[in-house]
Every structure is written in C-alpha cells, then in structure tokens.
Amino acid sequence: MSGNRLTKRDALDRTVLLIRRVLHLDESHADQIVQALSSISVCILADCKNLKCFAGQSCFVTFVQLVQAMGCQVKLVMPEVPLMGPQPPLIGDELRAALVAYGEDSMPESSIDLVDRISANDLVFVLGDSRLDGTTNAGWRLSGGTWWGATTTIHGGAPRWVGEFPVGAAVAAAIASVEPFKAAIRILKADLRLNLVASEQFDPTPAAQVDLAPGVVVPGHLLLGDVDVISAGAVSMAAMHCLLRCPDLVARFRVFDPDFVGVSNLNRAPLALLSLLGAPKVEAIAQWQRHPAVTIVGLQKRLDRTSAPQFGARAPSCLVGCDDIPTRWLVQEQMPRWVGIGSTADLFTLTSEHVSNIACARCLHREDDAFRDTVATVSFVSYWAGLLIAARLLRNAAGHPSSADQQALNLVPLRLDLPNAARWGRVARWNCCPICG
C-alpha cells in the first residue's frame, strides 16, 4: 500500500502470490506480474437480443466481475438495457451504467470502459450469437443452458441466450474467465524465458463445455429451507453470488464469519467492494436478502467448538466454504441432512457433498493440514469452488441430488477441454472415521 492510497498491487496480492508459486518466481517479480495482468485487454461484446434475458445478463455480469478481479483492462461493447432481475453486487436499474459504476468500486486503479468496437489486440468474448464486427487475434463465444455452460471459437456457432436460471450462465463465465489469466502467464513465460512443466495447460482453450446436471429440470420453486453458510469468504461468497440470482428461490440463510472485508478480498470475493472495506463480511452478503422469500442473517462469529452451542443445532443443509479443516469436521459431527464443502489449493478445487449412508466429510478430509499461511488464489478458482457447491445444493433441492459416483469433484479449470481436467468420484469410507466409521 502506497501511503494511505490503495493500489492494484495491494488488491492482487493473493493472485501475485499464486503466479509466483506456479512460475517459481521470487517477490522481486511482483510488479512485473501485476503489469502482465494489467496489459491484458479484454473486450466483451453483447447485443440486445442476448441481454434481454436474465441468464444472458447473469453470464455477462459474472464474466466481467471475474476478469475485473484479475486487474485486466475491461472494455464493453453493449447497448444499455434494463436489468432483468437482481445482479449482486450491481446497483441500479440499467445494466451498462451499473457495470461502469461497479468498475469504479471493485479494483483500485481500474475502470470498466465503454467502447464502440473491438481492437485487434483485444481478447474478445462474445455473448451467445451476438454479431461480431471487426477482426481479432483471439476470441470466444459464451453460451449455456439451465445447468451447462460452454465456450466455442469466436467464428463458431453459439445459441442465443434464453431463460432465467443462473447456473449455466455462471459455468460459461467461469470457463471463459481463465483465458485472460493464461494470456498473462504466456507473457511472463516469454519475457522471463521460462520453461514450464505441462505448459500446454496455459495454452488457449479452443472450446469447452461443462454440464453440472444433465437432464435435470428445475421446478417452479426452489425450496432450500434453512441453510447455514460457514464462512463469508471467497468460496461462500461465490456460492451466494450464484444462489441469490435464482428466481423463485425460498431460503433462510445464516452466515457465520468473524472477519471484515479487506483489500486482499477484492481479487476473488465477488460481493466485496471498495466501498465495503472494513465492513463485516457477513454484511456484504446479508445486504442482498430479498424479503420475504430469501432472508439472510449475518452472524459475525467464528463457528467453533466453544461458540457452537450458543447457535443451537445446525440447519438441515450446511454449505461450508472455510479453509479450516477442523471446522468442517465440527459441522459434519452435528449430522445435518446435507453438507457441501468447497475448497481450493492454488489452481485446483475440491468440492464434495455428504449425506447419510455415504462417506462423510471426515472421511475425505482426514487430517488437519494445519495450513495457516496466506492463501494464494485467483478469482476463477474461488468462483468455481463456490459455484460447484451451490449447484449441488440446488440439485438437491430440485429432487435430483448428485449420485454417489459424483460425490466429490477434483477440478483444474485451466484446460477443461483436456482429459482429467474434471474428475468425479466416490469418497472412500474410512474405517477409522470418528464420525461415521
């Protein structure tokens, strides 16, 4: 931090740390990393037809947020359209104006700019079948459905966005958002003459698709009931970012977290804003409740063995986004009907769900790793972790829970077109498990 002035370098501290770890660089390269990220110009294009539905708007907004949180240059080619529904953390009635205002409140020394056309050096991302005028060296189209999202080459075909459900929209945005990050890695690799193991992971992804619930139909109303959200950090915020966009959602959330919004949260927590620095993290989430259908009670407390009794029994569903492994054990010990856990490590996510008669959270997370150092991460990794547990919770509410063969998912989102980028599987029961063994 330069004096009392916040800088982009401050906000990108965790992303810089991640890139240093991936590329094996020391701290002297921090400014060069920030410069590489800042040099990436991302132009996002959409027309009225693709922005006139809520799902299209959700994809557009989510993608803008994930890219802005990496410190890239963000440019929009879009008309002004009314907001079709709530898009936390945007404020206002018109989408374009709300995005520009968000740009002033999300990343220090950054903005979101309106332009008339794409430039040759832009990474270009086009919403659905929006018409593209101009040429580009690199570009993709974003498309999706209820539970699926995809990217294709910019000159390939893509369907127009329709519908309201936000999961597929978030999936498409998350798939696409890795491309600016990889472009910055390629710049650093060339400038520093680095030899990377598995360097193909940082090549552009021509096309990719992820479907989180093939064939599942969303009912008219999604009745989540009582849900405890453990942590208001980046993973839980990402989950709530998705859940709060669901139409006809009925839920009562309790969110537990003792912490406050800090500048280092701006690189990955999608409901954190510059104007919220110093505010309780639970308030950053709770302010988006929608009475009477969606209530959110923020509890600025750490959930641990000492404090747990004062909060009574856990809710039937518990969404756990904290890094602390003993807290995951504590939640599981109280035997909620459903437990979803999202976690990250560098460029890797591990998500799982736990119900009766299958392996519990302690079976999966057997040892406390005692990791208490600064967590290195980037926007799209945290977002994937939160999105995946939100989708599991919604599937469960829709009456189509994930199968036992999909109990856990190991995801490395850099190249989702490659084999083994997403590995689903059962969690093996631990015979010595103190909870379910």
Secondary structure, DSSP 4 states (H G I P E B T S, - for coil): -BTTB--HHHHTHHHHHHHHHHHT--GGGHHHHHHHHHT-EEEEE--HHHHSSHHHHHHHHHHHHHHHTTT-EEEEE----B--S--TT--SSBHHHHHHHHHHTTSTT--EEE-SS--TTSEEEEETT----S--SEEEEEEE-SSEEEEEETTS--PPP--S-SHHHHHHHHHHHHHHHHHHHHHHHHHHT---TTGGGGS--S-EEEESSTTPPPPSSEEEEEEEEE--SHHHHHHHHHHTT-TTEEEEEEEE---B--GGGGGT-TT--GGGTTSBHHHHHHTT-BTTTEEEEEE-S--STTTGGGG-SPPSEEEE--S-HHHHHHHHHT--SEEEEEEEETTEEEEEEE-TTS--HHHHS-S-----SPPP--HHHHHHHHHHHHHHHHHHHTT-PPPGGGSEEEE-TT-TTSTTSEEEEPPPP-TT-TTT-
